[in-house]
Amino acid sequence: MEGESVEDVRVALLGCGTVGTQVARLLTHSSEDLAARAGARLRLVGIAVRNVSSPRDPAIDRSLLTDDADALIAQADIVIELMGGVEPARSYILEAFAHGASVVTGNKALLAAHGPELYEAAARADVDLYYEAAVAGAVPVVYGLRESLTGDRVTAVLGIVNGTTNYILDEMTEKGLDYDTVLAEAQRLGYAEADPRADVDGLDAAAKCAILASLAFHSRVSLEDVHVHGIREVTAEVIATAKSSGYVVKLIASARRRPTGIEVHVGPTLVPLGHPLAAVHGSFNAVVIEAESAGRLMFYGRGAGGAPTASAVLSDVVAAAGHKVHGGHAPRELIYADLPVLPPEESLGSFQVEMVVQDYVGVLEKISGVFAAHNVSIRAVAQRSDMRDEPGDAADKLCRLTVTTHQAVQKDLELTIEELRDSSFVVDVLHVLRVEES
C-alpha cells in the first residue's frame, strides 16, 4: 500500500488467553497484510487483562497490557471481546457500543443468553456486532447464514459443534473403548478440560445451537430453550449397536423449522453412515444447513484452538474495519419472524429403542401393540440372540431387541417407553436415541 494514505483503525483487545494471544500476535506480525485487506491500518492500542503481572507469551508486547478496560474501550474504534463468561463481558460490549465502537466477540455463552439484547443495542448505536468465532471456530457458518443465504429460507441447521465430544465418541467408535477411559485420555492430551461438564453435558453445543437457531430463523432462541442431553450415558455397547445398525453416534445440535414453530435440541444421535456428518472425525466441527432453494450445504473445519478461532476473529475485524473506513454495516440480526420455540415433548423425530425382553412366541406382537397404541410406527426391528440365558423355561429366556421408528412425536414415544417399562415382557429399556435422517 506504498504511496497511499491509509487510515488508522484503533483496536482494543479484552482478554489475552489462548485465542487472545493468537489475535494479538497476528495483529502485530501480519499488520501489512491485514491493512491491505481492510483498507485501513489496524492499530492495537491495548490489551485489557485482569493481572498485568501474569506471565505472557513472548509475542505479547507488555507495554500494551492494562487492567483498565473502561479507559481502553473509550479510545477504540473496534473492541475484540475474548474474556468469556457473561459479566463483565456484556457490560463492556454495551459500553463499547455507547462509545461508537463495533465489537467482535467469540463469546457463545453471552450470545446465547443475551444475543437479542446485544443485537438491538448495536443497531441503536449504529455500530456492528460480529461473532463468527462464537459458533464453530474457523468454520464460516455465521457468515453463511448472515450473508450467503439471506435470499433463501432456511429449514434446518444441524451439526457437530463441539470438538471434545466428537473426539470422545470417535475414539469410542474406532477403538471400542468405554467413555471414562476415553475421557481420561482426552484430558491427558488436552482435548478435554479438567472440568469437562460444559462439553460432555452438551451445554457448549446448546449455546451454539441457540445462536444458530436465532440467526437461521430470525427468532429469539435462548440457551434455556434448547433441550439438552450429554454423552455420559453413551456406552461402548450403545456404540456397538449403532455400528451393527449402520449408524455412528454423534452429539448433534439440531434446529428445525416446523409448521408451528422451531424445534431445538442437542443430544447423542444416530447418524447414518452415508450422511455427511458421519464422516466428521476427531475434534473437527461441521454444520449442515438445509434451505428451500439452495438445498443442503455443509461447512467443515477446525472448531476450536487458538489459531483457528483467531482466524475467525480477524476475519470479523477486517470486515469491521472496512465498514468503519468505507461506510456500510454488517447485516442486522432481524427478529421479524419471532417464531415460538416448541416444547421438547412436541418435537418430531425418528428414534431407536433398545431393550431386553422376554423371548417367547408372541412377545413381538405385544411390543408392536404398545408402539401402535401410542401412534408410533415401527420402521425396523432387529433381534440379538447372543445374550440368551441358559436353557430353562421359555418365559425366562431373554433377548435384546432394537426397534427403529418412523417419525413420531416425542411425547408419544415417551408414553410408549413408559408403558414398555411397566410391562411384564420388557425387562429393561437400555437406551433411546434420536435417529437423523439420511
KAUR-V487072 format. One line per field, one symbol per residue. psi: psi as a letter, one per 30 degrees, with the letter a starting at -180 (. if undefined). Layout:
BEGIN
psi->???
END
This chain:
BEGIN
psi->gkfkjkkkkkkkkjkhbeeeeeeeeeeefgeeeeeeefglkjjjfljklejffkklkffkjfffklgieeeeefgkekkjjhellekgeeeeeeeeefggklkklgjeeeeeegeeeeeeeeeefhalkkheffehbfjheeeeeeeegfgljkfkkkljgjeeeeeeeeeeeefglleeeeeeeeeefgfklejgeeefggeeeeeeeeeeeeeeghljkleffkkkkagegjleeeeeeeefgglkkkjkkkkkklfgakkklklkkjkkffkeffgjlbgllkkkkkleefbkkkkkakflleeeeeeeeeeeeeeeeeeeefllllkkjkheehkkkklefflllklkkklklkjlkfeeeeeeeeeefghjkkelkkkkgggkllkakeffkllkkjkkllklkeeeeeeeeeeeeflffjekjeljkkkkl.
END
